[in-house]
Amino acid sequence: MKVLKFSASWCGPCKMLATTLEKYYKGDVAIEDVDIDQNQELAIKYGVRSVPTCVLLNDEGAEVRRKSGVMMIDEFEKFIKGE
């Protein structure tokens, strides 16, 4: 499993989420940063309309779930677990 974390360099909430994950996330799910300005095709493919948006993919690359907006670390971990 992995998370695609869609963000933009100009997005304040994106920076907050990135800082939270860098400091506190200790899980084993890989997080791939996707800048929507540099990778518009992928953002369109996943229908991303706001940032930050996290999309959890299973091992086959299929979307399991998504969540938009800033998350605290406990919210992010619940997102990963599906709670």
BAFI-3210 file (N, C-alpha, C; in Angstrom, 3 decimals, decimal comma, padded with zeros to 6 digits):
// residues 83
n [1|2|3|4|5|6|7|8|9|10|11|12|13|14|15|16|17|18|19|20|21|22|23|24|25|26|27|28|29|30|31|32|33|34|35|36|37|38|39|40|41|42|43|44|45|46|47|48|49|50|51|52|53|54|55|56|57|58|59|60|61|62|63|64|65|66|67|68|69|70|71|72|73|74|75|76|77|78|79|80|81|82|83]
n.u [000,837|000,332|000,466|-000,659|000,140|-001,272|-000,354|000,633|003,166|002,512|000,567|-000,596|-001,948|-001,052|001,675|001,564|000,495|002,530|004,693|003,713|003,510|006,189|007,441|006,053|004,897|005,276|004,700|004,455|003,579|004,238|004,699|004,009|004,876|003,047|003,185|000,768|001,034|003,267|002,687|000,227|-001,257|-001,450|-002,885|-005,281|-006,006|-006,640|-008,691|-008,366|-009,408|-008,937|-006,357|-004,534|-004,769|-005,069|-004,568|-005,149|-003,660|-003,979|-001,897|-002,063|-002,424|-004,916|-007,406|-008,173|-009,226|-009,848|-008,908|-009,408|-007,845|-006,250|-004,717|-004,320|-001,817|-003,031|-005,461|-004,527|-003,388|-005,699|-006,991|-005,287|-005,724|-008,409|-010,390]
n.v [-001,181|002,308|005,884|008,538|011,785|014,582|017,863|021,371|023,807|026,387|026,156|026,592|024,847|022,403|022,452|022,382|019,803|018,248|018,798|017,749|014,993|014,393|014,778|013,116|010,712|007,319|004,967|002,118|002,528|003,726|007,112|009,106|012,106|014,337|016,976|019,097|021,069|020,381|017,860|017,549|015,747|013,377|014,332|014,965|012,417|011,171|012,755|015,001|017,776|019,602|020,697|019,958|016,563|013,210|010,028|006,722|003,824|000,407|-002,598|-003,305|-000,964|000,181|002,526|002,857|004,523|008,059|011,299|014,707|017,785|019,203|017,001|015,855|013,861|011,604|011,488|010,967|008,433|006,976|007,271|005,739|003,197|002,879|003,697]
n.w [000,000|-000,568|-000,162|-002,091|-001,882|-002,663|-003,382|-003,290|-003,895|-003,134|-001,244|001,925|003,908|002,854|003,412|006,177|006,603|005,444|007,160|009,582|008,929|008,305|010,771|012,601|011,540|011,705|010,505|008,218|005,656|002,502|001,487|-001,170|-002,542|-004,525|-006,571|-007,664|-009,570|-010,992|-011,847|-013,374|-014,910|-013,392|-011,213|-012,488|-013,383|-010,947|-010,147|-008,480|-006,740|-004,799|-002,567|000,425|-000,710|000,108|-001,220|-000,770|-001,929|-002,884|-003,023|-005,681|-006,929|-006,994|-005,978|-002,578|-000,577|000,058|001,320|001,896|002,846|005,807|008,131|011,425|013,065|014,290|012,931|010,351|010,686|011,295|008,865|007,230|008,364|007,912|009,606]
ca.u [000,000|001,027|-000,375|-000,307|-000,200|-001,335|-000,152|001,210|004,162|001,888|-000,548|-000,266|-002,362|-000,193|002,922|001,266|000,372|003,858|005,475|003,161|003,876|007,642|007,836|005,364|004,434|006,258|004,124|005,185|002,985|005,020|003,989|004,589|004,438|002,709|002,905|-000,244|001,485|004,288|002,167|-001,202|-001,896|-001,783|-003,963|-006,500|-006,328|-007,259|-009,802|-008,055|-010,007|-008,418|-005,152|-003,968|-005,605|-004,326|-005,241|-004,539|-003,710|-003,576|-000,677|-002,303|-002,541|-006,309|-007,738|-008,906|-009,979|-009,179|-009,327|-008,860|-007,685|-005,175|-004,994|-003,355|-001,233|-003,995|-006,413|-003,844|-003,267|-007,037|-007,204|-004,550|-006,354|-009,784|-011,304]
ca.v [000,000|003,590|007,074|009,653|013,018|015,665|019,158|022,414|024,587|027,621|025,772|026,584|023,598|021,317|022,538|021,920|018,345|017,687|018,914|016,775|013,637|014,243|014,729|012,174|009,445|006,244|003,757|001,446|002,824|004,740|008,329|009,705|013,485|014,687|018,401|019,170|021,981|019,693|016,582|017,780|014,560|012,456|014,971|014,791|010,983|010,847|013,663|015,858|019,095|020,496|020,204|018,631|015,372|011,954|008,892|005,463|002,810|-000,938|-003,088|-003,394|000,394|000,630|003,432|002,282|005,647|009,354|012,327|016,022|018,698|018,963|015,985|015,649|012,532|010,566|011,411|010,323|007,004|006,394|007,220|004,573|001,982|002,805|003,931]
ca.w [000,000|-000,516|-000,187|-002,953|-001,173|-003,641|-002,739|-004,136|-003,153|-002,673|-000,367|003,350|004,547|002,360|004,168|007,528|006,558|005,172|008,392|010,535|008,526|008,414|012,179|013,477|010,969|011,863|009,928|007,144|004,358|001,782|001,115|-002,371|-002,741|-005,903|-006,735|-008,727|-010,623|-011,773|-012,336|-013,581|-015,474|-012,308|-010,451|-013,280|-013,357|-009,662|-009,891|-007,342|-006,930|-003,762|-001,909|000,217|-000,824|000,226|-001,845|-000,368|-002,979|-002,452|-003,680|-007,117|-007,448|-006,996|-004,876|-001,456|-000,027|-000,046|002,265|001,588|003,968|006,776|009,137|012,494|012,899|014,648|011,822|009,232|010,993|011,131|007,417|006,728|008,878|007,462|010,753]
c.u [000,879|000,013|000,191|-000,784|-000,107|-001,257|000,372|002,137|003,571|000,806|-000,102|-000,690|-001,518|001,118|002,723|001,182|001,730|004,723|005,015|003,612|005,377|008,065|007,287|004,969|005,540|005,771|004,942|004,573|003,784|004,126|004,724|004,008|004,203|002,344|001,952|000,157|002,510|003,782|000,647|-001,929|-002,317|-002,911|-005,299|-006,955|-007,066|-008,370|-009,593|-008,556|-009,545|-007,185|-005,110|-005,050|-004,698|-005,181|-004,469|-004,752|-003,333|-002,352|-000,828|-002,454|-003,952|-006,575|-008,582|-009,798|-009,181|-009,704|-008,637|-008,786|-006,540|-005,628|-003,912|-002,878|-002,212|-005,049|-005,798|-003,744|-004,612|-007,402|-006,521|-005,266|-007,798|-010,797|-012,050]
c.v [001,241|004,716|008,052|010,904|014,162|016,999|020,149|023,264|025,855|027,392|025,682|025,312|022,394|021,284|022,057|020,399|017,701|017,703|017,889|015,365|013,400|014,054|013,521|010,839|008,412|004,927|003,216|001,648|003,954|005,922|008,954|011,100|013,748|016,167|018,543|020,118|021,313|018,385|016,669|016,541|013,576|013,026|014,816|013,335|010,606|011,823|014,566|017,267|020,096|019,852|020,717|017,558|014,154|010,840|007,634|004,441|001,458|-001,384|-003,229|-002,015|000,929|001,517|002,712|003,340|006,922|010,281|013,624|016,858|018,306|017,911|016,038|014,204|011,416|010,394|010,686|008,821|006,306|006,285|005,991|003,269|001,814|002,985|005,229]
c.w [000,000|-000,580|-001,204|-002,232|-002,163|-002,906|-003,769|-003,275|-002,551|-001,615|001,096|004,068|004,106|003,147|005,597|007,575|006,342|006,426|009,422|010,188|008,668|009,864|012,917|012,869|011,007|011,264|008,771|005,763|003,711|001,416|-000,065|-002,552|-004,222|-005,933|-007,914|-009,849|-011,533|-012,377|-012,491|-014,100|-014,390|-011,449|-011,182|-013,242|-012,081|-009,282|-008,695|-007,632|-005,879|-003,144|-000,477|000,100|-000,752|-000,359|-001,462|-001,477|-002,401|-003,262|-005,193|-007,757|-007,526|-005,778|-003,831|-000,822|-000,193|001,022|001,883|002,855|004,879|007,767|010,203|012,379|013,260|013,551|010,626|009,470|010,896|009,652|006,823|007,120|008,418|008,580|010,588]
res [m|k|v|l|k|f|s|a|s|w|c|g|p|c|k|m|l|a|t|t|l|e|k|y|y|k|g|d|v|a|i|e|d|v|d|i|d|q|n|q|e|l|a|i|k|y|g|v|r|s|v|p|t|c|v|l|l|n|d|e|g|a|e|v|r|r|k|s|g|v|m|m|i|d|e|f|e|k|f|i|k|g|e]
***
